[in-house]
Amino acid sequence: MTITDSKELLLTTIQESFEQLFAIIESVPTRKRKLTVDVEERDKNFRDVLMHLYEWHAMLERWYNEGMNGDTPTMPAPGYQWRTLDKLNNQIWANYQDESLTNAIKKVKLSHQRIIQLIESHTYDEIMTKKQYKWTKTSNLYSYFVANTVDHYKWAIKKCTVIAKKIHELDV
């Protein structure tokens, strides 16, 4: 059975990935969760990763709302193209450097729940049928939902695993 076999399996997979992400974060003592570690990549702490997820949830919500209202959403974001994702992701990172980890956790949990509600509001056929909605062009809602949840959560799990390992190695 694959993730595309049912809406319930999709929702379960999304939730399990999200919980796995938070299990990694929660494996780090509370007093150390705000630490920034030395990695070559852009995201150097849990806040960076969570705000990245939050912003991509927000973009999905914007695409969805604009598309369902009959508009053609600008994807991935105004002023950016898919080939300039690095610039967009760097801008997302810069936008949230003053955000606290506590707020990042609240924001991503709320945005995650809103995405779950969007998925729940559709039938399996509405999610899986390609060209069901004009704004998804030749794709389906499934590809948008998975890219901004499960696929992104897998990325975040890898990033947070590295961050948690480095924090555990610190003598702080």
C-alpha positions as CSV (number, residue, x, y, z in Angstrom):
1,M,0.0,0.0,0.0
2,T,1.3,3.4,-0.9
3,I,0.6,6.9,0.5
4,T,-1.7,7.5,-2.5
5,D,-4.0,4.6,-1.6
6,S,-6.4,6.6,0.7
7,K,-7.0,10.0,2.2
8,E,-6.7,8.4,5.7
9,L,-3.3,7.0,4.9
10,L,-2.2,10.4,3.6
11,L,-3.4,12.1,6.8
12,T,-1.8,9.4,9.0
13,T,1.6,9.7,7.1
14,I,1.6,13.4,7.4
15,Q,0.8,13.3,11.1
16,E,3.4,10.6,11.9
17,S,6.1,12.6,10.0
18,F,5.1,15.7,12.0
19,E,5.2,13.9,15.3
20,Q,8.6,12.3,14.4
21,L,10.0,15.8,13.7
22,F,8.9,17.0,17.1
23,A,10.2,13.9,18.8
24,I,13.6,14.8,17.6
25,I,13.3,18.4,18.8
26,E,12.0,17.2,22.2
27,S,14.9,14.7,22.5
28,V,17.0,17.8,23.2
29,P,16.8,19.2,26.8
30,T,14.6,22.3,26.8
31,R,17.4,24.6,27.9
32,K,19.4,23.6,24.8
33,R,16.7,23.7,22.1
34,K,17.4,27.4,21.2
35,L,21.1,26.7,20.5
36,T,22.5,27.4,17.1
37,V,25.0,24.9,15.7
38,D,27.8,25.1,13.2
39,V,26.6,23.6,10.0
40,E,27.4,24.7,6.4
41,E,23.7,24.8,5.4
42,R,21.3,27.7,5.9
43,D,19.3,26.4,8.8
44,K,21.4,26.2,12.0
45,N,18.7,25.7,14.7
46,F,15.3,24.3,15.3
47,R,13.6,27.7,14.8
48,D,15.1,28.1,11.3
49,V,13.7,24.7,10.3
50,L,10.3,25.3,11.8
51,M,9.9,28.7,10.3
52,H,10.8,27.3,6.9
53,L,8.0,24.8,7.3
54,Y,5.6,27.5,8.5
55,E,6.3,29.7,5.5
56,W,5.9,26.9,3.0
57,H,2.6,26.0,4.7
58,A,1.6,29.7,4.4
59,M,2.5,29.7,0.7
60,L,0.4,26.5,0.1
61,E,-2.5,28.1,1.9
62,R,-2.2,31.2,-0.3
63,W,-1.9,29.2,-3.5
64,Y,-5.0,27.1,-2.4
65,N,-7.1,30.1,-1.4
66,E,-6.3,32.1,-4.5
67,G,-6.7,29.1,-6.8
68,M,-10.0,28.1,-5.3
69,N,-11.3,31.7,-5.6
70,G,-10.6,31.4,-9.4
71,D,-7.3,33.3,-9.4
72,T,-4.0,32.1,-10.7
73,P,-1.6,32.0,-7.7
74,T,1.9,33.3,-8.1
75,M,4.1,30.3,-7.4
76,P,6.2,29.9,-5.4
77,A,5.9,33.5,-4.2
78,P,5.6,36.9,-5.7
79,G,9.0,38.0,-7.1
80,Y,10.3,34.4,-7.2
81,Q,10.3,31.5,-9.6
82,W,10.8,27.8,-9.1
83,R,14.3,28.2,-10.4
84,T,15.1,30.8,-7.8
85,L,14.1,28.7,-4.7
86,D,17.5,29.2,-3.1
87,K,16.9,33.0,-3.0
88,L,13.4,32.5,-1.7
89,N,14.5,30.1,1.0
90,N,17.3,32.5,2.0
91,Q,14.8,35.3,2.3
92,I,12.5,33.1,4.4
93,W,15.5,32.4,6.7
94,A,16.3,36.1,6.9
95,N,12.7,37.1,7.7
96,Y,12.5,35.0,10.8
97,Q,15.9,35.6,12.6
98,D,14.1,37.5,15.3
99,E,11.4,34.9,15.9
100,S,11.6,32.9,19.1
101,L,11.6,29.1,19.1
102,T,8.4,29.2,21.2
103,N,6.6,31.2,18.6
104,A,8.0,29.1,15.8
105,I,6.6,26.0,17.5
106,K,3.2,27.6,17.9
107,K,3.1,28.9,14.3
108,V,4.1,25.7,12.7
109,K,1.7,23.6,14.8
110,L,-1.2,25.9,13.8
111,S,-0.2,26.0,10.1
112,H,0.2,22.2,10.1
113,Q,-3.3,21.9,11.5
114,R,-4.8,24.3,8.9
115,I,-3.2,22.1,6.1
116,I,-4.7,19.0,7.7
117,Q,-8.1,20.8,7.7
118,L,-7.7,21.6,4.0
119,I,-7.0,18.0,3.2
120,E,-9.9,16.8,5.3
121,S,-12.3,19.2,3.5
122,H,-11.8,17.3,0.2
123,T,-12.8,13.9,-1.0
124,Y,-10.1,11.4,-2.0
125,D,-11.1,11.9,-5.7
126,E,-10.8,15.7,-5.4
127,I,-7.3,15.2,-3.9
128,M,-6.1,12.6,-6.4
129,T,-7.6,13.7,-9.8
130,K,-5.2,15.6,-12.0
131,K,-6.6,18.8,-13.6
132,Q,-9.4,18.8,-11.1
133,Y,-8.8,22.4,-10.4
134,K,-7.6,25.0,-12.9
135,W,-4.9,26.4,-10.6
136,T,-3.2,23.0,-10.2
137,K,-2.7,22.9,-14.0
138,T,-1.8,19.3,-15.0
139,S,-1.2,18.2,-11.4
140,N,-3.5,17.3,-8.5
141,L,-4.0,18.6,-4.9
142,Y,-2.1,15.6,-3.6
143,S,1.2,16.7,-5.1
144,Y,0.8,20.1,-3.4
145,F,-0.2,18.7,-0.1
146,V,2.6,16.1,0.0
147,A,5.3,18.5,-1.2
148,N,4.4,20.9,1.6
149,T,3.9,18.3,4.4
150,V,5.5,14.8,4.1
151,D,8.3,15.7,1.7
152,H,9.1,18.8,3.6
153,Y,8.8,17.0,7.0
154,K,11.3,14.4,5.7
155,W,13.8,17.2,4.9
156,A,13.1,18.8,8.3
157,I,13.6,15.5,10.1
158,K,17.0,15.1,8.5
159,K,18.0,18.7,9.3
160,C,16.8,18.5,12.9
161,T,18.5,15.1,13.4
162,V,21.8,16.8,12.5
163,I,21.1,19.8,14.7
164,A,20.1,17.6,17.7
165,K,23.2,15.4,17.3
166,K,25.4,18.5,17.3
167,I,23.6,20.0,20.3
168,H,24.0,16.7,22.2
169,E,27.7,16.8,21.4
170,L,28.1,20.3,22.9
171,D,29.3,20.6,26.5
172,V,26.8,23.4,27.5
